[in-house]
Amino acid sequence: MNLFLTGLFWIVGVMVLTAVLAVVLRRARQREGREANNEVAGQVFTVVGGVNVVIAAFVLISLFDAMDKAQDTTYEEANALVAVQWASESLAEPARSKVQKLTTEYATVVSEQEWPDMQAGRTVGAEGWTLLSTLQDTVERAKTTTERQENSRVAATGQIWTVYEARQVRLNSSGSGVSGVVWFAILVGSLMSVALMFMFGGPGLYSYAIIVSMLSGAIGLLMFAIYQLQNPFSGGASVGPDAFVSALARLSHGG
């Protein structure tokens, strides 16, 4: 189902549920005036609702930053991989051909095998690390006879380290998510915020239901956004393997 439709159904469902609950509770206690609760309930709601919104907003902002960082990291890793092949052009055979083969295989493994695993939240296999280690060993052992070849070998070694660092950041990002403690705090805070609304009195029955449903809808929207963005490689963020697809095109044409 389309992401926007899913979000719409989720938010509308929460709003309808809380609106019905508000009507049922108000009718069940229609004769009991709750206007006297407004001042105290309002003060408590300000604290509880404020803390919950601050936590949710902080989490959401950090997830947006993580998504941007994941996007930048994938391009940094892919560009460094291409740079390794560029630097290897000056190396002697068989090192040059082996480096070209390994860089292409690495980009293929990342885009076709690792990306589906990251999207599904599964543990990424060790094949990528094996290829990267073999690539590093190949460059380190490459024989050089001229200063240019040695400079190219050193440059390739530096770019491999960049690939290694960016890869580690990418894998860490795919398994980070939002911790259970944070989810617990947001869920409990959201339930408490909505529950406090049932303590207020004053507006007409249906006006009251609309007010409660709007609050629950806003909270539901925040929670839906957090859920969709907790893994930058799936859900609403869905950072794709575009960087490595582009890198493969350049690698297949010799950079």
C-alpha positions in Angstrom: 0.0 0.0 0.0 1.1 3.5 -0.8 3.0 5.2 2.2 0.7 8.2 2.2 -2.5 6.1 2.2 -1.1 4.0 5.0 -0.3 7.1 7.0 -3.8 8.5 6.3 -5.6 5.3 7.4 -3.4 5.2 10.5 -4.1 8.8 11.5 -7.8 8.8 10.6 -8.2 5.5 12.5 -6.7 6.9 15.6 -8.8 10.0 15.4 -12.0 8.1 14.9 -11.2 5.7 17.8 -10.5 8.5 20.2 -13.5 10.6 19.0 -15.9 7.6 19.6 -14.3 7.0 23.0 -14.7 10.7 23.9 -18.4 10.6 23.0 -19.0 7.4 24.9 -17.2 8.6 28.1 -18.9 12.0 27.9 -22.4 10.5 27.6 -21.7 8.0 30.4 -20.8 10.9 32.7 -23.0 13.6 31.2 -24.5 14.7 34.5 -21.1 15.1 36.3 -19.8 18.6 35.6 -16.1 18.5 34.9 -15.5 22.2 34.4 -13.9 22.2 37.8 -11.2 19.9 36.5 -10.1 22.2 33.8 -7.6 24.3 35.7 -5.8 21.4 37.4 -6.1 19.1 34.3 -4.8 21.9 32.2 -1.7 22.4 34.3 -0.9 18.6 34.3 -1.6 18.4 30.6 0.8 21.2 29.9 3.6 19.3 31.7 2.8 15.8 30.4 2.0 16.9 26.8 5.0 19.3 26.7 7.5 16.6 27.8 6.0 14.1 25.3 6.1 16.5 22.4 9.7 17.5 23.2 10.8 13.8 23.3 9.0 13.0 20.1 10.3 16.1 18.3 13.9 15.4 19.5 13.7 11.8 18.2 12.2 12.9 14.9 14.9 15.6 14.3 17.6 13.0 15.1 16.0 10.6 12.6 16.0 13.3 9.9 19.7 13.9 10.5 20.4 10.2 10.4 18.6 9.9 7.1 20.6 12.8 5.6 23.8 11.3 7.0 23.0 7.8 5.5 22.4 9.4 2.1 25.7 11.2 2.2 27.6 8.2 3.5 26.4 5.9 0.7 27.7 8.4 -1.9 31.0 8.8 0.0 31.5 5.0 0.0 30.6 4.6 -3.6 32.7 7.5 -4.8 35.7 6.3 -2.8 35.3 2.8 -4.4 35.4 4.4 -7.9 38.5 6.4 -6.8 40.2 3.1 -5.8 39.8 1.9 -9.4 41.0 5.2 -10.8 44.1 5.0 -8.7 44.7 1.4 -9.7 44.9 2.3 -13.4 48.6 3.1 -12.9 49.4 -0.2 -11.2 51.0 -3.1 -13.0 49.3 -6.3 -13.9 47.9 -8.5 -12.4 47.1 -6.1 -9.6 45.3 -3.6 -11.9 42.9 -6.2 -13.3 42.2 -7.8 -9.9 41.4 -4.4 -8.3 39.0 -3.6 -11.1 37.3 -7.0 -10.7 37.1 -6.6 -6.9 35.6 -3.1 -6.9 32.9 -4.2 -9.4 32.1 -7.2 -7.3 31.9 -5.2 -4.1 29.5 -2.6 -5.6 27.4 -5.5 -7.0 27.2 -7.2 -3.6 26.3 -4.0 -1.8 23.5 -3.0 -4.2 22.0 -6.5 -4.9 22.6 -8.4 -1.7 23.2 -6.0 1.2 20.6 -3.4 0.4 17.6 -5.9 0.6 19.0 -7.1 3.9 19.3 -3.5 5.3 15.7 -2.7 4.1 14.4 -5.7 5.8 16.4 -5.0 9.0 18.3 -8.3 8.6 22.0 -8.7 9.5 24.2 -8.1 6.5 26.4 -11.0 5.4 30.2 -11.1 5.6 30.8 -11.2 1.8 31.3 -7.5 1.5 33.9 -7.4 4.3 35.7 -10.3 2.6 35.8 -8.5 -0.7 37.0 -5.3 1.0 39.8 -7.1 2.9 40.9 -8.9 -0.3 40.9 -5.5 -2.1 43.1 -4.0 0.6 45.5 -6.9 0.5 45.7 -6.8 -3.3 46.6 -3.1 -3.2 49.1 -3.5 -0.3 50.9 -6.3 -2.1 51.0 -4.6 -5.5 54.5 -4.3 -6.9 55.6 -0.9 -7.9 58.6 0.1 -10.1 58.1 3.8 -10.5 57.2 6.7 -8.2 53.9 7.2 -10.0 52.9 3.6 -9.3 53.8 4.0 -5.7 51.9 7.2 -5.3 48.9 5.5 -7.0 49.1 2.6 -4.6 49.2 4.9 -1.6 46.2 6.8 -2.9 44.3 3.6 -3.5 45.1 2.5 0.1 43.7 5.8 1.4 40.5 5.5 -0.6 40.0 1.9 0.6 40.1 3.2 4.2 37.4 5.7 3.3 35.3 2.9 1.9 35.8 1.0 5.1 34.8 3.9 7.3 31.7 4.8 5.2 30.7 1.1 5.1 30.8 0.8 8.9 28.7 3.9 9.3 26.2 2.6 6.7 25.8 -0.7 8.5 25.5 0.9 11.9 22.8 3.2 10.5 20.7 0.3 9.2 20.6 -1.4 12.6 20.2 1.6 14.9 16.5 2.5 14.9 14.7 3.8 18.0 15.4 2.0 21.2 12.7 0.3 23.2 13.0 2.7 26.1 12.4 5.7 23.8 9.3 4.0 22.2 8.0 3.2 25.7 8.4 6.8 26.8 6.7 8.1 23.7 3.8 5.6 23.9 3.1 6.1 27.6 3.4 9.9 27.2 1.0 9.9 24.3 -1.6 7.8 26.2 -1.3 10.0 29.2 -1.8 13.2 27.1 -4.9 11.8 25.4 -6.3 10.4 28.7 -5.9 13.8 30.3 -8.2 15.3 27.6 -11.0 13.2 28.9 -10.8 15.1 32.2 -11.7 18.4 30.7 -15.3 19.7 30.5 -17.0 22.7 28.9 -17.5 22.3 25.1 -20.4 20.6 23.5 -20.3 16.9 23.0 -19.2 16.8 19.4 -16.9 19.8 19.7 -15.2 18.0 22.5 -14.9 14.8 20.4 -13.3 16.8 17.6 -10.8 18.5 19.9 -9.8 15.1 21.4 -9.5 13.5 17.9 -7.3 16.4 16.6 -4.9 15.9 19.5 -4.7 12.2 19.0 -4.3 12.7 15.3 -1.3 15.0 15.8 0.3 12.5 18.2 -0.4 9.7 15.8 1.2 11.6 13.0 4.4 12.1 15.0 4.5 8.4 15.9 3.9 7.3 12.3 6.7 9.6 11.1 9.1 8.2 13.8 8.2 4.6 12.8 8.7 5.3 9.1 12.1 7.0 9.6 13.7 4.8 12.2 15.5 2.8 9.5 16.9 5.2 6.9 17.0 2.3 4.3 13.3 1.4 4.5 9.9 2.9 5.2 9.5 6.6 4.6 13.2 7.3 4.4 14.1 4.5 2.0 17.6 5.6 1.0 18.2 3.5 -2.1 21.4 2.0 -3.7 21.5 4.7 -6.3 25.0 5.7 -5.4 26.3 2.1 -6.0 24.2 1.7 -9.2 25.9 4.8 -10.5 29.3 3.6 -9.3 28.8 0.3 -11.2 28.1 2.1 -14.4 31.4 4.1 -14.0 33.3 1.0 -12.9 32.2 -1.0 -15.9 33.5 1.8 -18.1 36.8 1.9 -16.3 35.8 4.9 -14.1 
